[in-house]
């Protein structure tokens, strides 16, 4: 299952490959989006929020995708053979230099960029955002303390507490030294986990 770090890295790679480029092909193969053609649009940027990925375009819209259990974005050079079958492709975004193909993306939406918060506003602070700060840490710690009877590893998997945390982080590195993944969220060292 793709975790927050996987989505973050996909967004980072896609931003490097597509940002500032016009699409020569912008095909969406999702049943609700098949009538939309993104050809001619310029990609302004790509970013992740937790396990959500947004591709922003110059017309004020964003393509939202969520990887769920088996979704992924792959980058190719034009003409390069895809590593997965074409029938699994849900989005094909092509620029002069690169082709981004979204495979097995179940959750997709084309929306106004200003409305992205409607899909991710309920999430906690994003652990992987580049400008994580003390305020984010304080909010995450407060939300963790709000679940005192829940095992810490399970609480960290709740994206409403802290977005982007996946199984490896919840079970290991982030909780080690505090109280372990099976300790309770009421631990006095909750702040250590959010820092």
C-alpha positions in Angstrom: 0.0 0.0 0.0 1.5 3.4 -0.9 2.1 5.5 2.1 2.5 9.3 2.5 6.2 9.2 1.7 5.5 7.4 -1.5 3.0 10.0 -2.6 5.3 12.8 -1.5 8.2 11.4 -3.6 5.8 10.9 -6.6 4.7 14.5 -6.3 8.3 15.8 -6.0 9.4 13.8 -9.1 6.3 14.8 -11.1 6.8 18.5 -10.2 10.4 18.3 -11.5 9.3 16.6 -14.7 6.2 18.6 -15.5 6.1 22.0 -13.8 6.2 24.8 -16.2 5.5 22.6 -19.2 2.5 22.6 -21.5 0.7 19.3 -22.1 0.6 17.9 -25.6 -1.7 15.2 -24.3 -3.9 15.4 -21.3 -6.1 12.3 -21.3 -8.2 11.2 -18.3 -9.5 7.7 -18.5 -11.6 7.7 -15.4 -15.4 7.3 -16.0 -16.3 10.6 -14.4 -13.5 12.5 -16.2 -13.2 11.0 -19.6 -14.8 14.0 -21.4 -12.1 16.4 -20.1 -9.1 17.0 -22.2 -6.1 18.7 -20.5 -4.1 19.1 -23.7 -2.7 22.7 -24.0 -2.8 23.2 -20.2 0.4 24.2 -18.5 1.3 22.4 -15.3 1.9 25.0 -12.6 3.0 22.5 -9.9 2.5 19.2 -8.2 2.2 18.7 -4.5 1.0 16.1 -2.0 -1.0 16.4 1.2 -0.8 13.2 3.1 -1.8 10.5 0.7 -3.4 12.9 -1.8 -1.7 14.2 -4.9 -2.7 17.4 -6.7 -1.5 18.6 -10.1 -2.3 22.3 -10.6 -2.9 23.8 -14.1 -2.9 27.3 -15.5 -6.7 27.4 -15.9 -7.3 27.4 -12.1 -8.0 23.7 -11.9 -6.3 20.8 -10.1 -6.3 17.1 -10.8 -6.7 15.3 -7.5 -5.6 11.6 -7.2 -5.4 9.3 -4.3 -3.4 6.1 -4.6 -5.6 3.9 -2.4 -4.1 0.4 -2.2 -2.6 -0.1 -5.6 -2.4 3.3 -7.5 0.8 4.9 -8.7 2.2 7.5 -11.0 5.1 6.5 -13.4 7.3 8.8 -15.4 8.5 7.9 -18.9 10.2 9.5 -21.9 8.0 9.9 -24.9 8.0 6.6 -26.8 9.3 4.6 -23.8 7.4 1.4 -23.1 5.2 1.5 -20.0 5.9 -0.9 -17.2 2.2 -1.7 -16.7 -0.5 -2.6 -19.1 -2.3 0.3 -20.9 -5.7 -0.7 -19.7 -4.6 0.1 -16.1 -3.8 3.7 -17.1 -6.3 6.3 -15.6 -4.4 9.4 -16.7 -1.8 10.2 -19.3 -0.2 13.6 -19.1 2.4 14.2 -21.8 4.8 17.2 -22.3 7.6 17.6 -24.9 10.1 15.8 -22.6 8.1 13.5 -20.2 5.0 11.3 -19.9 3.3 10.9 -16.6 1.0 7.9 -16.4 -1.3 7.3 -13.5 -2.1 3.6 -13.0 -5.0 2.1 -11.1 -6.0 5.5 -9.6 -9.5 4.9 -8.2 -10.1 8.3 -6.6 -9.8 11.1 -9.2 -11.3 14.6 -9.4 -10.8 17.6 -11.5 -11.6 20.6 -9.4 -11.0 24.3 -8.9 -7.5 24.7 -7.2 -9.1 27.0 -4.6 -11.3 24.1 -3.5 -8.5 21.6 -2.8 -9.1 22.1 0.9 -12.5 20.5 0.5 -10.8 17.1 0.0 -7.9 17.5 2.6 -9.1 20.2 5.1 -10.1 17.5 7.6 -6.6 16.1 7.7 -4.0 16.8 10.4 -0.8 18.6 9.7 1.2 16.9 6.9 4.3 15.3 8.4 6.2 15.6 5.1 5.4 19.1 4.1 8.6 21.1 3.5 7.8 23.9 5.9 6.7 21.7 9.0 7.0 24.0 11.9 6.4 24.3 15.7 2.7 25.2 15.1 2.2 21.9 13.1 4.0 20.0 15.8 1.7 21.6 18.5 -1.4 20.8 16.5 -0.3 17.2 16.0 0.5 16.7 19.7 -2.8 18.2 20.7 -4.7 15.9 18.3 -2.7 12.9 19.6 -3.5 13.8 23.2 -7.2 13.9 22.2 -7.1 10.1 21.8 -5.7 9.0 25.2 -7.1 5.4 25.1 -5.8 4.5 21.6 -2.6 2.7 21.0 -0.1 5.2 19.7 0.6 3.3 16.5 -3.1 3.2 15.6 -3.5 6.9 16.5 -0.7 7.8 14.2 -2.4 6.0 11.3 -5.4 8.3 11.7 -4.8 10.9 9.0 -7.0 13.4 10.9 -4.3 13.5 13.6 -1.3 13.8 11.3 -1.4 13.3 7.6 1.1 11.2 5.6 2.1 8.9 8.4 2.2 5.3 7.2 2.6 1.9 8.7 6.5 2.0 8.9 6.5 5.4 10.7 3.7 4.5 13.0 5.2 1.2 13.9 8.8 2.3 14.3 11.0 5.3 13.8 8.5 8.0 14.8 7.5 6.2 18.0 10.8 4.8 19.1 12.2 6.5 22.1 8.8 7.8 23.1 6.6 4.9 24.2 6.6 2.5 21.3 3.8 1.9 18.9 1.7 0.0 21.5 1.9 2.7 24.2 -1.0 4.9 24.8 -1.4 8.4 23.2 -1.6 9.9 26.6 2.1 9.5 27.1 3.9 12.5 28.5 6.3 12.3 25.5 3.7 12.9 22.8 5.5 16.1 21.9 8.6 14.1 20.9 6.6 12.2 18.3 5.3 15.4 16.7 8.6 17.2 16.6 
